[in-house]
């Protein structure tokens, strides 16, 4: 298996690769009824935030496609910042799930062709990639979005079992960050040692968290479990980063044996394909 330093380098290359894609141009986004997406999340995402891809592919592809079709329509008037943010988060997650469903069964989203860079999704009348959508969200300056975007991997933040809506967006994002940080499979805190082992998402997108009041330390103090913050007191966390598991976040455990070596091979294959496109 690759050395831990090699995996870190691959992760950093992945971020640089994603940042090389252009941000989608300003456009009018549609006003979408999120009830269909909300019902799909409630039906096909379990309490462990895993997706029933087999059931979704068998029983509800039409409902998913109808929702995504609505995302593709051109808007007629500007959305408020919270409307836009909620729409883009829902769109990113729905596009990701649709892409996995179309290719299912697969051990990882990285086993597909250009999962994050291909402009295969229609949003507001234009074709965009997942990276385009993420870049548009990052430009809004809210690092909490990293707790809401789910890229179909086991190490992703928890996939929320409801659609994001503008009227409750701050409450939903705060809750998702807290759930993410409280999950010991994704982030681990050792308050007696003022030490934290956290998701590499915090490293990959460090600039986003540095812009938060107090930087990454301030972000962790705001959202880490209260008992952790109480015990740590005024000390800063000594931070290290966990290894990212790119196995599919599937209820059927299809991705549980997806190795770091296989991820590295799939990533390199996708990178080589990009050079010829």
DAWOLIN-V868580 format. One record per backbone hydrogen bond with DSSP energy under -1.0 kcal/mol. NH is the residue of the N-H (numbers start at 1). CO is the residue of the C=O. Records with the same first field share a line. If there is no record, write none. Layout:
NH=CO / CO
//
This chain:
7=3
8=4
9=5
10=6
11=7
12=8
13=9
14=10
15=11
16=12
17=13
18=14
19=15
21=18
38=34
39=35
40=36
41=37
42=38
43=39
44=40
45=41
46=50
49=46
51=249
52=44
53=51
56=52
57=53
58=54
59=55
60=56
64=60
65=61
66=62
67=63
68=64
69=65
70=66
71=67
72=68
75=28
84=80
85=81
86=82
87=83
88=84
89=85
90=86
91=87
92=88
93=89
94=90
95=91
96=92
97=93
98=94
99=95
100=96
101=97
102=98
103=99
104=100
111=108
112=109
118=114
120=118
121=128
123=126
124=71
125=72
126=123
128=121
131=116
133=129
134=130
135=131
136=132
137=133
138=134
139=135
140=137
141=138
145=142
146=143
147=144
148=145
149=145
154=247
155=245
156=153
168=165
172=168
173=169
174=170
175=171
176=172
177=173
178=174
179=175
180=176
181=177
182=178
186=183
187=183
188=197
190=195
193=190
194=191
195=190
196=238
197=188
198=240
202=199
204=200
205=201
206=203
209=205
210=206
211=207
212=209
215=212
218=214
219=215
220=216
221=217
222=218
223=219
224=220
228=225
229=225
230=226
231=227
232=228
233=229
235=232
238=194
240=196
242=198
248=107
249=152
250=248
251=51
253=250
256=253
258=255
263=259
264=260
265=261
266=262
267=263
268=264
269=265
270=266
271=267
272=268
273=269
274=270
275=271
276=273
//
